[in-house]
Amino acid sequence: MNRDKRHTMLSRLQAENPAPTTELNFDSAFELLIAVMLSAQATDVSVNKATGPLFAKANTAEAILSLGLAKVKDHIKTIGLFNTKAANVMKTCKILVTEYGGEVPEDRALLEALPGVGRKTANVVLNTAFGQPTIAVDTHIFRVSNRTKLAPGKNVRQVEEKLLKVVPDEFKVNVHHWLILHGRYICVARKPRCGACIIEDLCEFKDKQMD
């Protein structure tokens, strides 16, 4: 895909959704960090159902520690891998309190050093909470980037690096959200909704389904 086609594609996604954001519910960088940690192998809907009551009781690192592991588990037990996730949340909160005054660090290396926080989670927090031009590649973004040929790659890191290289600076802050929403609702895995796609004519996918 050439530069002009990429620019047109991203311009259309921008026009359709000028101020995109995550579908996870959050009111602070801390709440977003916890929500993203819980979202691995889970839907945003299921995470929001759990974090709503949890954050109503405890929405700071200090409050989570005071709540205790057992009660955190009880709040998130409907989410997959909740035992491991709860343990990581408690460990992360302890580090945030003891090393960062309860605040979420605005630094990739420091974020990735937290238990249960990998590159994708760090990218989401840096982008969505702090407005940095990072791109977190999940299964939707990986699929859309490869299927459209916007930024093909054999693994998520290759796709991330390609996106960072080819996406113009004016789109970098929001491209993560545009692609994830496009993959979630239009460019779905099994039967992509090509007939309802605003970038169908620019997409280089060979097996389009126009029904």
WODA-V130143 format. One record per residue. N is the residue number from 1. RES is the residue in three letters. PHI is phi in radians with two decimals (999 if undefined). NEAR is the number of other ideal C-beta (glycine too) atoms within 10 Angstrom. D_CENTER is the distance of its C-alpha to the mean C-alpha in Angstrom with 2 decimals. Layout:
BEGIN
n | res | phi | near | d_center
N | RES | PHI | NEAR | D_CENTER
N | RES | PHI | NEAR | D_CENTER
END
This chain:
BEGIN
n | res | phi | near | d_center
1 | MET | 999 | 15 | 24.63
2 | ASN | -1.50 | 8 | 26.33
3 | ARG | -1.10 | 9 | 25.21
4 | ASP | -1.12 | 9 | 26.70
5 | LYS | -1.16 | 17 | 25.01
6 | ARG | -1.06 | 20 | 21.53
7 | HIS | -1.10 | 15 | 22.38
8 | THR | -1.12 | 14 | 23.67
9 | MET | -1.03 | 21 | 20.67
10 | LEU | -1.23 | 23 | 18.23
11 | SER | -1.10 | 14 | 20.92
12 | ARG | -1.18 | 16 | 21.06
13 | LEU | -1.12 | 21 | 17.37
14 | GLN | -1.17 | 16 | 17.79
15 | ALA | -1.10 | 9 | 20.99
16 | GLU | -1.27 | 13 | 19.59
17 | ASN | -2.51 | 14 | 16.70
18 | PRO | -1.15 | 8 | 17.65
19 | ALA | -2.29 | 7 | 15.32
20 | PRO | -1.30 | 20 | 11.96
21 | THR | -2.65 | 12 | 9.38
22 | THR | -1.20 | 20 | 6.81
23 | GLU | -1.59 | 15 | 8.96
24 | LEU | -1.35 | 19 | 8.75
25 | ASN | -1.47 | 15 | 12.08
26 | PHE | -2.80 | 21 | 12.76
27 | ASP | -2.18 | 9 | 15.66
28 | SER | -2.76 | 14 | 15.26
29 | ALA | -1.06 | 17 | 13.34
30 | PHE | -1.14 | 24 | 14.66
31 | GLU | -1.06 | 19 | 13.57
32 | LEU | -1.12 | 22 | 9.91
33 | LEU | -0.99 | 27 | 10.37
34 | ILE | -1.12 | 30 | 12.18
35 | ALA | -1.07 | 24 | 10.00
36 | VAL | -1.20 | 26 | 7.01
37 | MET | -1.02 | 23 | 10.08
38 | LEU | -1.38 | 28 | 11.43
39 | SER | -1.43 | 23 | 8.77
40 | ALA | -1.05 | 18 | 9.74
41 | GLN | 0.98 | 9 | 12.04
42 | ALA | -2.55 | 17 | 11.91
43 | THR | -1.51 | 13 | 11.19
44 | ASP | -1.06 | 17 | 9.71
45 | VAL | -1.07 | 9 | 13.42
46 | SER | -1.17 | 15 | 14.76
47 | VAL | -1.16 | 24 | 12.68
48 | ASN | -1.07 | 17 | 13.82
49 | LYS | -1.12 | 15 | 17.30
50 | ALA | -1.46 | 20 | 17.43
51 | THR | -1.32 | 23 | 16.03
52 | GLY | -0.96 | 11 | 18.26
53 | PRO | -1.15 | 12 | 21.45
54 | LEU | -1.12 | 24 | 20.20
55 | PHE | -1.20 | 22 | 19.25
56 | ALA | -1.14 | 9 | 22.51
57 | LYS | -1.69 | 13 | 24.36
58 | ALA | -2.64 | 20 | 22.42
59 | ASN | -2.19 | 16 | 19.71
60 | THR | -2.35 | 17 | 20.66
61 | ALA | -1.06 | 25 | 20.94
62 | GLU | -1.08 | 14 | 24.68
63 | ALA | -1.18 | 15 | 24.59
64 | ILE | -1.10 | 27 | 22.44
65 | LEU | -1.09 | 18 | 25.01
66 | SER | -1.18 | 12 | 27.81
67 | LEU | -1.11 | 17 | 26.47
68 | GLY | 1.66 | 12 | 26.73
69 | LEU | -1.04 | 15 | 25.22
70 | ALA | -1.06 | 8 | 27.08
71 | LYS | -1.29 | 15 | 25.92
72 | VAL | -1.09 | 23 | 22.26
73 | LYS | -1.01 | 16 | 22.66
74 | ASP | -1.09 | 15 | 24.44
75 | HIS | -1.25 | 22 | 21.69
76 | ILE | -1.94 | 26 | 18.96
77 | LYS | -1.15 | 11 | 21.41
78 | THR | -1.43 | 11 | 20.15
79 | ILE | -1.71 | 20 | 16.87
80 | GLY | -1.01 | 13 | 17.26
81 | LEU | 1.04 | 14 | 18.23
82 | PHE | -1.13 | 19 | 18.83
83 | ASN | -1.13 | 11 | 21.63
84 | THR | -1.15 | 12 | 19.76
85 | LYS | -1.11 | 23 | 16.75
86 | ALA | -1.10 | 24 | 19.35
87 | ALA | -1.10 | 15 | 21.21
88 | ASN | -1.17 | 19 | 18.32
89 | VAL | -1.07 | 26 | 17.52
90 | MET | -1.13 | 20 | 21.24
91 | LYS | -1.12 | 14 | 21.55
92 | THR | -1.12 | 23 | 18.70
93 | CYS | -1.08 | 26 | 20.27
94 | LYS | -1.10 | 14 | 23.62
95 | ILE | -1.15 | 16 | 22.55
96 | LEU | -1.04 | 22 | 21.02
97 | VAL | -1.25 | 16 | 24.34
98 | THR | -1.36 | 10 | 26.68
99 | GLU | -1.90 | 13 | 25.25
100 | TYR | -2.24 | 14 | 23.32
101 | GLY | 1.09 | 9 | 25.15
102 | GLY | 1.49 | 15 | 22.36
103 | GLU | -1.61 | 14 | 20.03
104 | VAL | -1.50 | 23 | 16.62
105 | PRO | -1.20 | 20 | 17.48
106 | GLU | -1.66 | 14 | 16.19
107 | ASP | -2.66 | 13 | 16.62
108 | ARG | -1.04 | 15 | 14.69
109 | ALA | -1.08 | 8 | 17.62
110 | LEU | -1.20 | 15 | 18.11
111 | LEU | -1.14 | 21 | 14.58
112 | GLU | -1.19 | 13 | 14.73
113 | ALA | -1.40 | 14 | 18.16
114 | LEU | -1.35 | 24 | 17.04
115 | PRO | -1.03 | 15 | 17.51
116 | GLY | 1.44 | 21 | 14.56
117 | VAL | -1.98 | 19 | 12.24
118 | GLY | -1.84 | 14 | 11.62
119 | ARG | -1.07 | 16 | 10.61
120 | LYS | -1.12 | 20 | 6.99
121 | THR | -1.08 | 21 | 6.76
122 | ALA | -1.05 | 23 | 9.14
123 | ASN | -1.08 | 22 | 7.55
124 | VAL | -1.08 | 27 | 4.76
125 | VAL | -1.13 | 28 | 8.05
126 | LEU | -1.08 | 22 | 10.27
127 | ASN | -1.34 | 22 | 8.88
128 | THR | -1.43 | 23 | 8.35
129 | ALA | -1.52 | 19 | 11.13
130 | PHE | -2.03 | 14 | 13.36
131 | GLY | 1.25 | 10 | 13.08
132 | GLN | -1.43 | 15 | 13.17
133 | PRO | -1.41 | 16 | 12.92
134 | THR | -1.64 | 21 | 10.44
135 | ILE | -2.26 | 25 | 8.45
136 | ALA | -1.55 | 24 | 5.78
137 | VAL | -1.71 | 26 | 7.49
138 | ASP | -1.87 | 18 | 7.02
139 | THR | -1.09 | 12 | 10.20
140 | HIS | -1.21 | 18 | 10.02
141 | ILE | -1.16 | 27 | 9.60
142 | PHE | -1.05 | 21 | 12.13
143 | ARG | -1.15 | 18 | 14.39
144 | VAL | -1.10 | 27 | 14.49
145 | SER | -1.11 | 26 | 15.07
146 | ASN | -1.37 | 17 | 17.79
147 | ARG | -1.16 | 19 | 19.30
148 | THR | -1.37 | 25 | 19.82
149 | LYS | 1.30 | 15 | 20.72
150 | LEU | -1.07 | 25 | 18.61
151 | ALA | -2.73 | 26 | 17.57
152 | PRO | -1.20 | 15 | 18.90
153 | GLY | -2.88 | 16 | 18.53
154 | LYS | -1.44 | 9 | 19.54
155 | ASN | -2.56 | 9 | 16.51
156 | VAL | -1.12 | 17 | 12.89
157 | ARG | -1.18 | 12 | 14.36
158 | GLN | -1.10 | 16 | 16.89
159 | VAL | -1.14 | 23 | 14.58
160 | GLU | -1.02 | 23 | 12.58
161 | GLU | -1.13 | 14 | 16.06
162 | LYS | -1.18 | 18 | 17.46
163 | LEU | -1.07 | 22 | 14.95
164 | LEU | -1.08 | 14 | 15.62
165 | LYS | -1.39 | 8 | 19.25
166 | VAL | -1.74 | 16 | 19.72
167 | VAL | -1.38 | 22 | 17.53
168 | PRO | -1.02 | 12 | 19.87
169 | ASP | -0.97 | 7 | 19.13
170 | GLU | -1.13 | 13 | 19.36
171 | PHE | -1.88 | 18 | 16.23
172 | LYS | -1.09 | 17 | 14.02
173 | VAL | -1.15 | 17 | 12.36
174 | ASN | -1.79 | 20 | 11.35
175 | VAL | -1.07 | 25 | 11.16
176 | HIS | -0.96 | 25 | 7.44
177 | HIS | -1.24 | 21 | 7.61
178 | TRP | -1.04 | 21 | 10.99
179 | LEU | -1.24 | 30 | 10.41
180 | ILE | -1.19 | 22 | 7.81
181 | LEU | -1.20 | 20 | 10.26
182 | HIS | -1.11 | 25 | 13.13
183 | GLY | -1.24 | 22 | 12.39
184 | ARG | -1.32 | 17 | 11.95
185 | TYR | -2.04 | 11 | 15.15
186 | ILE | -2.04 | 17 | 17.31
187 | CYS | -1.53 | 23 | 16.82
188 | VAL | -1.28 | 14 | 16.62
189 | ALA | -1.14 | 10 | 17.63
190 | ARG | -1.49 | 5 | 21.23
191 | LYS | -2.29 | 8 | 22.68
192 | PRO | -1.02 | 23 | 20.85
193 | ARG | -1.54 | 14 | 22.11
194 | CYS | -1.06 | 17 | 23.61
195 | GLY | -1.17 | 11 | 26.23
196 | ALA | -1.85 | 10 | 23.80
197 | CYS | -1.63 | 19 | 21.76
198 | ILE | -1.37 | 13 | 22.32
199 | ILE | -2.08 | 22 | 21.87
200 | GLU | -1.01 | 17 | 23.92
201 | ASP | -1.25 | 10 | 26.81
202 | LEU | -1.69 | 18 | 24.79
203 | CYS | -1.17 | 20 | 22.94
204 | GLU | -1.82 | 12 | 24.78
205 | PHE | -1.19 | 16 | 24.07
206 | LYS | -1.41 | 7 | 27.54
207 | ASP | -1.88 | 7 | 27.37
208 | LYS | -1.17 | 13 | 26.40
209 | GLN | -2.01 | 11 | 27.14
210 | MET | -1.72 | 9 | 28.67
211 | ASP | -1.15 | 6 | 29.97
END
